[in-house]
Amino acid sequence: MELNKDESIYRFVHDKMREAVYALIDRDGRDEMHFGIGMTLLAGFENRKWKNDNNNLFVILDQLNHGVPSLLQSESERLSVAKLNHEAASAMLQSYNYTSAYQRSMTAVSLLPV
């Protein structure tokens, strides 16, 4: 492995160690890990408006949606995540990102009560 020095920090050129560790986590464990990260991030931004900073919303949903819908514990959690996915889909439509908007919309619909 090759190392690069950036000021006083050394970094792997190709971070194979991270990939190897991630590969050791079973599929269910990965979903739980991502979902936990998403919930932690969401709690940190709970009172924040997303309209001026969609990137945070997209990062949070990228994590949360790994565990959707199986890890959502209540109807209110399902509706909250559905609303966030709808909001992200709307923002993506405004920037002409139709494929991602469709995916977020489908996730939102899958979380609505039957």
N, C-alpha and C positions, 0 to 999 in steps of 0.2 A: 504494500500500500504506500502511496505517496502522500507526504504531508506538505501543506503550505503554511508558511508563517505569515500572519497578518498582525503586524505590530508585535504584541507580546502573546498572541494567541495562536496556537497551532490547530489546524483543522485538516481532517482527512479530505483528500480531493474527491474520493468516491466513498460516501458513508455506508459502506457495506456492513459495518457493525450494527447500525440502527436497523437495517433491513433484515439482518440475521436474527436479531432479538425479536422483531415484529413477527417474523415467520414462525417463531417458537410459540407464540400465543395462539391458542385455538380460536376458531371462527367466532364462537359465542363470546369468548373472552375479549376479542377485538371489539365486537359490537358494544359490550358493556363498558369497555375502556373509553371508546369514542363517545358513547352516550354520556358517561360521567363527566368527561371533559366538556361536552356541550352544555350540560346542566350547570356546571360550575361557571362557565363563561356567561351563560344566560343570567345567572344570579348576579353576576358582577355588573351586568348592563340592564338590569330589570327596570329601572326608572328612566332609562335613556330613550330618547326618540331616535328611531332608525332613519328617518327621512334624510338626514344630513350625512349619514355614515353607513351606507348599505354594506360596505365591506365587512364590518363587524357582524352584521346579520348573516351574511353569506358564510363566513367562517364558522359561526355558531351552528347554523343549520347543517353545514357539511359534517360536523361532528354529531349533532343530535340525530340526524336522519339515518345514521348507521343502526340505531336501535329502534327505529320506528317500524311498526307500532308495538312490537312485543314488549319493549321495556317501559312504555308509558304506563303508569300505575293507576291513573284515574281519568275520568271523562273530562275533567277540567284541564288536565295536562294535555290530553289529546286535542282538545279545542284550541288551547294556547299554541301548540306547535303547528296545528293546521293554519291558524291565523298568521303565524310568522312565515310559513311557507307561502301562503297567499300573498302576503306583503312583499316577499322576495320575488315571487313570480311577476308581480306588477312592476317592480323596479327593473327586472330583467327585460320585460317587454318594452319599457321606455328606452332601453339601450340596445334594442333590436337583437337581444339574445334569446331567440325564440325556442331553441331546443332546451336550454336550461329552464326557461319560464314554463315550458310544458311539463318538464320533470317535476318542478316544484309544485305546479298546479295538481298534478296527479297524486303527489304525496299528500297535499292538503285534502284532496277529495277522499283519499283512502282513510283519513282520520276522522271524517265526519260520521256522526251517528247514522245508523241505518234506519 
